[in-house]
Amino acid sequence: MGPADLLRKSLLTLAADNRVRDLIERAPVSRSVVKRYVPGAYDSDAVAAVATLRATGRWATIDFLGEDTTDPQQAEAVTTAYLRLLDLLAADQLTARGEAEVSVKLSAIGQQLEGGDAIALANARRICEAAQRLGTTVTLDMEDHTTTDRTLTTLATLRADYPWVGVAIQAYLHRSEADCAALAGEGSRVRLCKGAYSEPEEVAFQSMDEVDKSYVRCLRILLSGKGYPMIATHDPRLVEIGTALAREAGRAPDSFEFQMLYGVRPEEQRRLADRGHRMRVYIPYGEEWYGYLMRRMAERPANAMLFVRSLISRG
């Protein structure tokens, strides 16, 4: 295991460490640095970020940060936050053609509660109903491997009424090639990412090299299928491979898209948009930024060094 793999595992461990979380969240400088990656705590901050992106030809998917909801009231509050956000986006004419959509973690809207699958499904259905009424879409985020089957089951149920609902697939899981093959049918929207949770070797590739190879295999399946692939990566090599595979498959520019995180490689985001690619930016907002940020740094260790340098330079 190389240094980058060790750093990744360490960051994923820190993501679950409440003592480190408290220390970083209390640091006076943290908020100003985090703002580069999380535009703010309020839905107005997210809407403003979307408007800025749209001015440069970029689309957006928005995540209200939070997961592992522990009570029904919290699940209801998160669901209500998404409904309010969708209305605000539509009021600013940002939802047309799905240019601004939302990303939803099922654990945030009740999946882990008693009877959680039914609760999460009902809340996801409310969000999908609002999205359809306002002319946009919803993508289900994927969480750790213990929830994969339950998330895909909820996806299948939702797609009976909302066939445009998307889902994230994580290339580091051994099962993901088979999942991509099952989801590559017409109308299916799949966001392919590397994966952002600490997983055992029994279910997930452990080295970045193995993950990259799995990503390319999954990407080839999706681009040769009849669905709508969403290529979520900041890796320049994988961006080029994705572009080449799309060309080989005869893909029209509007039949797939690239996705990158808010604040990460913005120049490359604009370059892809300027070249005629559909470029969507994943925008998180809310107070629950710590776990999100640590997992994002683990996905791309260079982000960790950027964050540390920012803390040092402003401290």
C-alpha positions as CSV (number, residue, x, y, z in Angstrom):
1,M,0.0,0.0,0.0
2,G,1.5,3.3,-1.1
3,P,1.6,6.7,0.8
4,A,-1.5,8.0,-1.0
5,D,-3.5,4.9,0.0
6,L,-2.3,5.2,3.7
7,L,-3.3,8.9,3.7
8,R,-6.7,8.0,2.3
9,K,-7.3,5.4,5.0
10,S,-6.2,7.8,7.7
11,L,-8.6,10.5,6.5
12,L,-11.5,8.2,6.4
13,T,-10.7,7.2,10.0
14,L,-10.6,10.9,11.0
15,A,-14.0,11.4,9.3
16,A,-15.5,9.3,12.1
17,D,-13.4,10.7,15.0
18,N,-15.6,13.1,17.0
19,R,-12.6,14.5,19.0
20,V,-10.8,15.6,15.8
21,R,-14.1,16.9,14.5
22,D,-14.6,19.1,17.5
23,L,-11.0,20.4,17.3
24,I,-11.3,21.4,13.6
25,E,-14.8,22.8,13.9
26,R,-13.7,25.1,16.7
27,A,-10.6,26.4,14.9
28,P,-11.3,30.0,14.0
29,V,-9.8,29.6,10.6
30,S,-11.7,26.5,9.6
31,R,-14.9,28.3,8.4
32,S,-13.1,30.6,6.0
33,V,-11.2,27.7,4.5
34,V,-14.3,25.4,4.3
35,K,-16.2,28.1,2.4
36,R,-14.2,27.3,-0.6
37,Y,-15.8,23.8,-0.7
38,V,-19.1,24.5,1.1
39,P,-20.7,27.8,0.0
40,G,-22.7,28.2,3.3
41,A,-25.2,26.9,5.8
42,Y,-28.4,28.2,4.2
43,D,-30.4,27.4,1.1
44,S,-29.9,31.0,-0.1
45,D,-26.1,30.3,-0.1
46,A,-26.7,27.2,-2.3
47,V,-29.0,29.1,-4.7
48,A,-26.4,31.9,-5.1
49,A,-23.7,29.3,-5.9
50,V,-25.9,27.7,-8.5
51,A,-26.6,31.1,-10.2
52,T,-22.8,31.8,-10.3
53,L,-22.1,28.5,-11.9
54,R,-24.9,28.9,-14.5
55,A,-23.4,32.2,-15.6
56,T,-20.4,30.2,-16.8
57,G,-22.3,27.4,-18.4
58,R,-22.1,24.9,-15.6
59,W,-25.0,22.9,-14.2
60,A,-25.4,21.8,-10.5
61,T,-26.6,19.1,-8.1
62,I,-27.2,20.2,-4.5
63,D,-26.7,18.2,-1.4
64,F,-28.2,19.3,2.0
65,L,-25.5,18.0,4.2
66,G,-26.5,15.5,6.9
67,E,-26.8,11.7,7.2
68,D,-27.6,9.0,9.8
69,T,-30.7,10.8,10.8
70,T,-31.7,9.6,14.3
71,D,-35.3,10.7,14.7
72,P,-38.4,11.2,12.5
73,Q,-38.5,14.9,13.1
74,Q,-35.0,15.3,11.8
75,A,-35.9,13.3,8.7
76,E,-38.9,15.5,8.2
77,A,-36.8,18.7,8.6
78,V,-34.3,17.5,5.9
79,T,-37.1,16.6,3.5
80,T,-38.7,20.0,4.1
81,A,-35.3,21.7,3.4
82,Y,-35.1,20.0,0.0
83,L,-38.7,21.0,-0.9
84,R,-37.9,24.6,0.1
85,L,-34.6,24.5,-1.9
86,L,-36.4,23.3,-5.0
87,D,-39.0,26.0,-4.8
88,L,-36.2,28.7,-4.4
89,L,-34.3,27.3,-7.4
90,A,-37.5,27.3,-9.5
91,A,-38.3,30.8,-8.4
92,D,-34.9,31.9,-9.8
93,Q,-35.6,29.9,-13.0
94,L,-32.7,27.5,-12.3
95,T,-34.5,24.2,-12.7
96,A,-35.3,24.2,-16.4
97,R,-34.0,21.0,-18.2
98,G,-32.6,19.7,-14.9
99,E,-29.9,22.3,-15.0
100,A,-30.0,22.4,-11.1
101,E,-31.1,19.2,-9.4
102,V,-30.7,17.8,-5.9
103,S,-28.7,14.9,-4.5
104,V,-30.3,13.0,-1.6
105,K,-28.8,10.6,1.0
106,L,-31.5,8.2,2.1
107,S,-30.0,8.0,5.6
108,A,-30.7,11.8,5.9
109,I,-34.4,11.3,5.2
110,G,-35.0,8.3,7.5
111,Q,-33.4,5.1,6.1
112,Q,-31.7,4.3,9.5
113,L,-34.9,4.7,11.6
114,E,-37.1,1.9,12.6
115,G,-39.1,1.1,9.5
116,G,-36.6,3.4,7.8
117,D,-36.9,2.0,4.2
118,A,-40.6,3.0,4.1
119,I,-39.9,6.4,5.7
120,A,-37.1,7.2,3.3
121,L,-39.1,6.0,0.3
122,A,-42.0,8.2,1.3
123,N,-39.8,11.2,1.8
124,A,-37.9,10.6,-1.4
125,R,-41.2,10.4,-3.2
126,R,-42.2,13.8,-1.9
127,I,-38.9,15.3,-3.2
128,C,-39.3,13.6,-6.5
129,E,-42.8,14.8,-6.9
130,A,-41.6,18.4,-6.3
131,A,-38.7,18.0,-8.7
132,Q,-40.9,16.7,-11.5
133,R,-43.4,19.5,-11.0
134,L,-40.6,22.1,-11.3
135,G,-38.9,20.5,-14.3
136,T,-35.8,19.0,-12.7
137,T,-34.4,15.7,-11.4
138,V,-33.1,13.9,-8.3
139,T,-30.1,11.7,-7.8
140,L,-29.7,9.3,-4.8
141,D,-26.3,9.5,-3.2
142,M,-24.7,6.2,-2.3
143,E,-23.3,5.6,1.2
144,D,-21.4,2.8,2.8
145,H,-21.7,-0.7,1.3
146,T,-24.2,-1.9,4.0
147,T,-26.8,0.3,2.4
148,T,-26.2,-0.4,-1.3
149,D,-28.9,-3.0,-1.8
150,R,-31.5,-1.0,0.2
151,T,-30.7,2.1,-1.9
152,L,-31.0,0.3,-5.2
153,T,-34.3,-1.2,-4.0
154,T,-35.6,2.2,-3.2
155,L,-34.3,3.5,-6.6
156,A,-36.2,0.7,-8.5
157,T,-39.4,1.6,-6.6
158,L,-39.1,5.3,-7.3
159,R,-38.2,4.8,-11.0
160,A,-41.6,3.1,-11.5
161,D,-43.1,6.5,-11.3
162,Y,-40.1,8.8,-11.9
163,P,-37.9,6.9,-14.4
164,W,-35.4,9.8,-14.4
165,V,-34.2,9.3,-10.8
166,G,-30.5,8.9,-10.8
167,V,-28.1,7.0,-8.4
168,A,-24.5,7.1,-7.5
169,I,-22.4,3.9,-8.0
170,Q,-19.0,3.7,-6.3
171,A,-16.3,2.1,-8.4
172,Y,-14.2,0.8,-5.4
173,L,-16.8,-1.8,-4.6
174,H,-16.2,-5.2,-6.1
175,R,-19.9,-5.5,-7.1
176,S,-20.0,-2.2,-9.0
177,E,-19.4,-3.6,-12.5
178,A,-22.4,-5.8,-12.1
179,D,-24.5,-2.9,-10.8
180,C,-23.5,-0.7,-13.7
181,A,-24.5,-3.5,-16.2
182,A,-27.9,-3.7,-14.5
183,L,-28.4,0.1,-14.5
184,A,-27.1,0.8,-18.1
185,G,-30.6,0.5,-19.6
186,E,-32.5,3.3,-21.4
187,G,-33.4,6.3,-19.3
188,S,-31.2,5.3,-16.4
189,R,-29.0,8.0,-14.9
190,V,-25.9,6.8,-13.1
191,R,-23.2,8.9,-11.4
192,L,-20.0,7.0,-11.3
193,C,-17.6,8.0,-8.6
194,K,-14.6,6.3,-7.0
195,G,-16.1,6.0,-3.5
196,A,-15.8,7.9,-0.2
197,Y,-16.2,5.5,2.7
198,S,-13.8,3.3,4.6
199,E,-14.7,-0.2,3.4
200,P,-13.2,-3.7,4.2
201,E,-11.2,-5.5,1.6
202,E,-13.8,-8.2,1.4
203,V,-16.1,-5.8,-0.4
204,A,-13.9,-3.0,-1.8
205,F,-10.6,-2.5,-3.6
206,Q,-8.0,-1.0,-1.3
207,S,-5.4,0.6,-3.6
208,M,-6.1,3.7,-5.7
209,D,-4.7,1.8,-8.8
210,E,-7.2,-0.9,-8.4
211,V,-10.0,1.6,-7.9
212,D,-9.0,3.5,-11.0
213,K,-9.0,0.3,-13.1
214,S,-12.5,-0.6,-11.8
215,Y,-13.6,2.9,-12.6
216,V,-12.6,2.5,-16.2
217,R,-14.3,-0.9,-16.5
218,C,-17.5,0.5,-15.0
219,L,-17.3,3.6,-17.2
220,R,-17.0,1.5,-20.4
221,I,-20.1,-0.4,-19.4
222,L,-22.1,2.8,-18.8
223,L,-21.0,4.6,-21.9
224,S,-21.7,1.6,-24.2
225,G,-25.2,1.2,-22.7
226,K,-28.4,3.2,-23.3
227,G,-28.5,5.2,-20.1
228,Y,-27.2,8.6,-19.2
229,P,-23.7,8.3,-17.5
230,M,-22.5,11.0,-15.2
231,I,-18.7,10.8,-15.0
232,A,-17.8,12.1,-11.5
233,T,-14.0,12.5,-11.3
234,H,-11.4,15.2,-10.9
235,D,-8.6,12.9,-12.3
236,P,-7.4,14.4,-15.6
237,R,-6.5,11.0,-16.9
238,L,-10.0,9.6,-16.2
239,V,-11.5,12.7,-17.8
240,E,-9.6,12.0,-21.0
241,I,-10.4,8.3,-20.9
242,G,-14.1,9.2,-20.4
243,T,-14.0,11.6,-23.3
244,A,-12.4,9.0,-25.5
245,L,-14.8,6.2,-24.5
246,A,-17.8,8.6,-25.2
247,R,-16.4,9.3,-28.6
248,E,-15.9,5.6,-29.4
249,A,-19.5,4.9,-28.3
250,G,-20.8,7.7,-30.6
251,R,-22.2,9.7,-27.7
252,A,-23.8,13.0,-28.4
253,P,-22.7,15.9,-26.0
254,D,-26.0,15.9,-24.3
255,S,-26.1,12.1,-23.7
256,F,-23.6,12.1,-20.8
257,E,-22.0,14.6,-18.4
258,F,-19.0,15.3,-16.2
259,Q,-19.3,16.0,-12.6
260,M,-16.9,17.7,-10.1
261,L,-17.1,19.0,-6.6
262,Y,-17.7,22.6,-5.7
263,G,-14.4,24.3,-5.2
264,V,-12.3,21.5,-6.8
265,R,-10.5,22.2,-10.1
266,P,-12.8,25.1,-11.1
267,E,-10.6,26.0,-14.0
268,E,-11.0,22.5,-15.4
269,Q,-14.8,22.7,-14.9
270,R,-14.9,25.8,-17.0
271,R,-12.6,24.4,-19.6
272,L,-14.9,21.3,-20.1
273,A,-18.0,23.6,-20.2
274,D,-16.3,25.9,-22.7
275,R,-15.5,22.9,-24.9
276,G,-19.2,22.0,-25.2
277,H,-19.3,19.3,-22.5
278,R,-22.2,19.2,-20.0
279,M,-20.4,20.0,-16.7
280,R,-22.3,19.6,-13.4
281,V,-21.0,20.8,-10.1
282,Y,-21.9,19.0,-6.8
283,I,-22.7,21.7,-4.3
284,P,-23.0,20.8,-0.6
285,Y,-24.5,23.2,1.9
286,G,-25.4,23.2,5.6
287,E,-23.7,22.9,9.0
288,E,-22.8,19.2,8.8
289,W,-19.7,19.8,6.7
290,Y,-17.0,17.9,8.6
291,G,-17.6,14.4,7.5
292,Y,-18.3,15.5,3.9
293,L,-15.0,17.4,3.7
294,M,-12.9,14.6,5.2
295,R,-14.3,12.1,2.8
296,R,-13.7,14.4,-0.1
297,M,-10.1,14.8,0.9
298,A,-9.7,11.1,1.1
299,E,-11.0,10.7,-2.4
300,R,-8.3,13.0,-3.7
301,P,-5.4,13.3,-1.1
302,A,-4.1,16.4,-2.9
303,N,-7.2,18.2,-1.5
304,A,-5.9,17.4,2.0
305,M,-2.7,19.1,1.4
306,L,-4.5,22.1,0.0
307,F,-6.7,22.3,3.1
308,V,-3.7,22.0,5.5
309,R,-1.8,24.7,3.6
310,S,-4.8,26.9,3.8
311,L,-5.0,26.4,7.6
312,I,-1.3,27.1,8.1
313,S,-1.3,30.2,5.9
314,R,-4.3,31.7,7.7
315,G,-3.3,30.7,11.2
